[in-house]
């Protein structure tokens, strides 16, 4: 619906949909202050009765050449800060998505491998869920970063260390007989 | 004036003899604006009279606001429009002005000329942009071609920006890839009250987005950080032990007073409730104790009886 007027004081008068019971923050390249206002209004109206959910907390989406665009995590943080409450995060490294997959496909973690390129999402989720974790180096992570975590005393950093790594997932082919 | 320094503040209602004992020796008062002097377009009843009585008593009244929307020239007009007499722009320290002064110090302070200082990318409205220009700095335009083509952007300034977009967030991050580019925020406020009891998101929520995307921490100019007090001391030379801080928000105004060595008075016409101050007082955390005001009043009009007729 169009906003009634140019200023936040006007936007705060726009009617709220009485049926809204959740604010869901995902990747939104059209994110704006006006949308942030509306999210805040729904969360204040509903209190704990209105869910605040974020799809994921990624800070940045890398582009070629080292540039990056802001990730969903930035938008989640903006809403959390304005509303002074914490979002429920669906995506990795939280285990909710693994629980969805496991219940649908009857997965045994002890016999399942998680393959990913990000330590703080893919590998952390895999380790938290009891999977064997395999890092591929075709993405954002370098071996030096892994070594840094491995050599650290911090248990939180230790949980970012994968069980194995490959240069690329193509390196798995020789292990599969034909 | 009241005690500052060791020990927790007592959150006592300020009235009667104690009111006269606290106000009597005070040389000056620093006032927050929103929720203290006015709410929206209405002056707090009795507030203009209080300022007039302070003037007649020979006490200085200065104003320190985290609101980064308006230039101090606009604020001077606002004071007048809402019935406050004799308040001039030089008495008003907004986070917009102080952010501009901060950036001037950091970008021009080394003797760099206007051309060598680099530009500032401002996320904010025309009031904030005007203060930055007024400090002798040049602004980066919006929707420009690849960075580096023109004079480099040496600072990103996040203020209250009701035109904030994903595109501006991405542009800010582009500039912040240069580790020499400063990230500065006008204030940390997560939200501001609207006159009907709703809330509008504050600079703090936008700064959180920029910090998350860039992996950097912002330098925050506004309360509770003390930079704005440094600006006040530089211009007016106030003595903290003879100055009272009056505000409505515990996490910014009262903590600011504590950080600057000022005795603090919470007024209940704005954001914070007395119950919140009492909860901080009862808390075990050392950080919480710093949010407890020395005194509170229902409104700043309650200070009038503390002044000589």
Interface residues (C-beta under 8 A of the other chain):
Chain A: X7 X8 X9 X12 X28 X29 X30 X31 X32 X33 X34 X36 X37 X40 X41 X44 X59 X60 X67 X68 X69 X70 X71 X73 X74 X75 X77 X78 X79 X80 X81 X82 X84
Chain B: X161 X162 X163 X164 X165 X166 X167 X169 X170 X173 X174 X177 X190 X191 X194 X195 X196 X198 X199 X200 X201 X202 X204 X205 X206 X208 X209 X210 X211 X212 X213 X215
